[in-house]
Amino acid sequence: MEAILPSLAERLKPLRKASGKTQKEMADLLDVTERHYQKIEYGQINVSATTLMTLADCFHVTTDYLLGREE
């Protein structure tokens, strides 16, 4: 299955691991189930703008970075 958001999927897991956070902690931050967060991390579902902004703020990167629009 091709990822819906391949750049997000490629960048999210390394950012999470570098920050020392678990998938469960990220799910709690986003107020979603752990399985839902896993689908985000694997690029299987699209995310809302609010979720994208929360992730960018959490990892101190831009939304454009998460979307692969900038390095």
C-alpha positions as CSV (number, residue, x, y, z in Angstrom):
1,M,0.0,0.0,0.0
2,E,1.4,3.4,-1.0
3,A,1.6,5.9,1.8
4,I,-0.9,8.8,1.6
5,L,1.7,11.2,3.1
6,P,5.0,9.6,2.3
7,S,7.1,12.5,3.5
8,L,5.3,12.7,6.8
9,A,5.7,8.9,7.3
10,E,9.4,9.1,6.5
11,R,10.1,12.0,8.9
12,L,7.8,11.4,11.8
13,K,9.3,8.2,13.2
14,P,12.9,9.5,13.3
15,L,11.7,12.7,14.9
16,R,9.7,10.7,17.5
17,K,12.6,8.4,18.3
18,A,15.1,11.3,18.5
19,S,12.9,13.0,21.1
20,G,12.6,9.8,23.1
21,K,8.8,9.6,22.9
22,T,6.8,6.5,22.5
23,Q,3.9,6.0,20.1
24,K,1.6,5.9,23.1
25,E,2.9,9.2,24.3
26,M,2.3,10.7,20.9
27,A,-1.2,9.3,20.7
28,D,-1.9,10.8,24.1
29,L,-0.5,14.2,22.9
30,L,-2.8,14.1,19.9
31,D,-5.8,12.7,21.8
32,V,-6.0,9.6,19.6
33,T,-5.6,5.9,20.0
34,E,-2.2,4.4,19.7
35,R,-3.3,2.5,16.6
36,H,-4.5,5.7,15.0
37,Y,-1.1,7.3,15.7
38,Q,0.6,4.3,14.2
39,K,-1.4,4.8,11.0
40,I,-0.3,8.4,10.9
41,E,3.4,7.4,11.4
42,Y,3.1,4.7,8.7
43,G,1.5,7.2,6.3
44,Q,-1.7,5.2,6.0
45,I,-4.1,8.1,6.8
46,N,-4.2,11.8,6.2
47,V,-4.0,14.2,9.2
48,S,-5.8,17.4,10.0
49,A,-4.1,20.7,9.9
50,T,-4.5,20.9,13.7
51,T,-2.7,17.6,14.1
52,L,0.0,18.6,11.6
53,M,0.6,21.8,13.6
54,T,0.7,19.9,16.9
55,L,3.3,17.5,15.5
56,A,5.4,20.4,14.1
57,D,5.3,22.2,17.5
58,C,6.2,19.0,19.4
59,F,9.3,18.4,17.3
60,H,10.2,22.1,16.8
61,V,10.0,21.8,13.0
62,T,7.8,23.4,10.4
63,T,4.7,21.9,8.9
64,D,6.5,22.3,5.5
65,Y,9.3,20.1,6.8
66,L,6.9,17.4,7.9
67,L,5.2,17.5,4.5
68,G,8.5,17.3,2.6
69,R,8.2,20.8,1.2
70,E,11.5,21.9,2.7
71,E,14.6,20.2,4.1
